[in-house]
Structure formats: structure tokens, C-alpha cells
Amino acid sequence: MTNFIQITTTVIKLEEAIKITDNILNKKLAACAQIIGPIKSIYWWKNKIENKKEWLCIIKTKKHFFKKIEKLIKDIHSYELPEITVIPIINGSKEYLKWIDNEVKNK
């Protein structure tokens, strides 16, 4: 079951989140994406604490698409250093995981 992953990234504008997720889905690199927000992000950046409103993108895909999705996010993202993290989906309903498997391209 470790063939599946959830990729997360945060962006400053809803339009940027939509652009990233639309590109990923239109290329069939993921089965689905959720956009949550706005959320409050508080973090260290260049020796000071930042306090920003951001949008969280959660992308469900297969592990072997990570590099392509990472590149796409970096190409579109407005941040100098975007958050791009991966959580393995170690288990889930057989039907849901099969759906992810069927929805992404088979390359």
C-alpha cells in the first residue's frame, strides 16, 4: 500500500493554489487535490517570525509521480522556498486506493 502518497504545499493566494492543482490534475499526475484555507501560518523566515494567511493544497497521487509534481509546483510557486512535503499513505480503503490508481496516468 505504500505506492500512494499525499503531497502538501502552501501558497499565498487562492488563485495560485488553483493554478497548481489544476495543472497537476490536467496532466493526470494526481487523482484529486483539496484546497483548504485560508489558514494562519506562523514560521521562521530569514531570522524573523512571519505571520501569513496561506492556502493549503493536499494532493493524492502515486509515489513515482513525486518528482514531476515537485517540479511543477516549483515552476508555478511564487515563494523562494515553497513547502513541498510528502506523507506516505500506508493504508486506506481498497476501493479508494484503487480509484487513485485508476485516475492517474500509468507512466
N, C-alpha and C positions, 0 to 999 in steps of 0.2 A: 504493500500500500504506500510505500514511500516514494512512488513515482510522482505524486502530486504535491504541489506547494501553494502557499499563499504569499504573494508579494505585496508589500506595503510601501507607499511613498506619501509624502505630504507636500502640498503646494499652497501658494499664497492666494490664488484666485480660483473660483469655481470653474471659470472658463478654461483654465489650464488643466484642471482635473478632467474635465470633459474631453478636451483635446487628446490628452494622454490615453484615457481609457477607450475612446472611440478608435484611435489609431491601433491600439493593441487588439481590440475586438474585430475591427475590419480586416486585419491581417490574419485572423483566426489563430492568434497566439495564446488566447485565453478563452475560457468558456463564459466567464462573467466577471464583472467588476462592480463594486459598490463604492459610492462616494458619500462620505459622512462629513457633516460639518454645518456650519463652521465649528471647529474645536479650538480650544485655547492651548497653545504650545509655549512652554517656557523652557529655555535651553541656553547653554553657554555657546557663544559665538564670538571669536576674536577678543577674548578676555573680558567679555561683559555678558550679563544676562539679558537675553532677548525675551520679549513677551509679545507674541504674534497670534493673530487669528489665521488658521490654516484649514485646509480641506484634506481629509484622509482618503486615500484610494486603496482599496483592498482588491487584489486581482487573484483569481483562481485559475491555475494552469498546471502544466506538467513541468517537472524539474528540468528537462532538457531544453525548454524554451527560455530559461532564465537569462542567458547572455543576450539573446535577441531583444527581450523585453527591457533589460537593463540599458542597452544601447539606445533603444527608442526613447525611454524615459530621459536619459541624459541629453539626447538630441533636442528634446522639446522643453525640458525643465528650465525654469528661469533662475534657479538657485545655483550658486557657485559649487556647492557641495550638497546635492539632494540626498535625502534619506531614501535608501533602497535596501529593504531588508526582506529576508525570506524566513517563513515558518513552514517546516515540513508538515504536511497533512498525514499524520501517522495512522489515522483510522477515520472512517466515516461510513455512511450508509453505502452499501454496494451499488445501489441504484444511482445515487448522487455522483459517486466517483466514476461510474460508467458514463454518466451524462457528460462530465468534464472531458473524459477520454474521447467521447464521440464528437464533441463540439470543436475541439482544437484540430488544426491540420495535422496530418500524420507524417510529418517530415522530421 
